[in-house]
Amino acid sequence: MSVVDEIMEKLEKMTLLEASELVKAIEEKFDVSATPAVAPAAAGPAAAGGEEEEAEQTEFEVVLKEIGGQKLQVIKEVRAILGLGLKEAKGVVDKAPGTLAEDVDKEKANEIKEKLEAVGAKIEIK
């Protein structure tokens, strides 16, 4: 039996605590780290093609997918959110599905979504 086989056999019989202590002892003795210097990238564009990872999205589009059963309430909310007159807000709602807001931050997009979903509308954030 080789030395590697003997060590593997002993490792299999160790508890997790003993294995953890062994790792610490090896790190100290040989001045190494068991922690990777760089965490492996998640499977995605960088892993697949070696391209740079995409930056986190900072601007969002809020889309009114469905009006729901409370059209008047949706019109009132759209009017308040977008600062439109009644006629303009009705026109926006009547064109559903359609974009309500573009290039808004995540917080604003979620705020719009919460307000409109509270009155029965279906909203999508892209």
N, C-alpha and C positions, 0 to 999 in steps of 0.2 A: 504494500500500500504506500502511495506517495505521500509526501508531507502535505500537499494540498488536500488530498482525500482525507487525511487524518484531521486537518483543521476544519474542513467542511463537516465532518462527522461530529466533531465537538460543538460546532456552531449550531447544528440542528438540535442538540440537546440543551442548549442554553435557554434561559428565560429571557424575556424582553429587557428586563432590568440588567441582567448580566451582559447582554449584547450591547446595550447602551453604554455600560461602563467600559466594555472592550473598545468601542469606538472612541470614547474620550481618551482612553489610555494610548491608543494608536495615534490620535491627533497630537497629544502632548509629546509622546516619544519621538515622533518623526517630524514634528512641526508642520503638520498638514491639516487640512480642513475637509470634512466629509460633506460640507455644504457646497453646492455648485457656485462658482463665481458669478455666473449669469443664469437666471432661471430659464429653463427651456421655453421657447416661444410656443404659444398655443397654435394648433393647426389652423392655418389661415393663409393669407397672401404671403407672409414672410416665410412660413414653413414650406409652402407649396412651391413658390417660384423664386425665393430668395429676395423678393422685393421688400422695400421698407414697409413697416406696419403703418396702417392708416391712422391718422390722428383722430382723437375722439371728436365726435360730432358736437358742434356748439350752436348751430343754427338749425331750426326745425320749421316744418310746414304743418299747419293745422288744417285738416280736411273735415268738412261736414259731410259724413257719409249718408246718414238718414236723419230725417226730422223727428220721427216718432209721432206720438199721438197728441202732443201739445204744441202745435205749430205756433200759436200766439205767444206762448212762453218762450219758445226758441227765438222768435223774432225779437222779443223784448231783450233777451240776453245778448243776442248778436248786436243789437242796437247799442246796448250799454258797453259791451266789450270793444266794439270797433269805433264807437263814437259817431254812428251814422244817424241819419234821419229815419223816420218810420218807413217811408217809401223805399229808401235805399236798402235798409235792413231786410225788408220783405223781399226785395229783388234778389238779395244774396241767398236767402233761405229758399226761395222758389227755384233757384238754380242748382240745388243740392242734387247729387253730390258735387261739391266744389270746394276750392281752397278758401279758407277764412283768413288765414294769416301766413305770411312767409317770413323767413329769416328772423324768427323770434327765438329767444333763449329757452332752455329746457323748462325753467321755472314758469315762464309766461305761458308756454305751450300747455303745461300741465294744469295751470290755473284756468285757462280757457276750456280745456277738456272737462275739468271737474264741474264748472258752472253749467256747461251745456248738457252734460250727462245727467246732471241733477234735474233737468227738465225733460229728460227722455230722449235727447238726441244721441246719435252714434257718431263718435269722433275718432279720427285716426291721426296719429302724430307720425310724421315721416322725417 
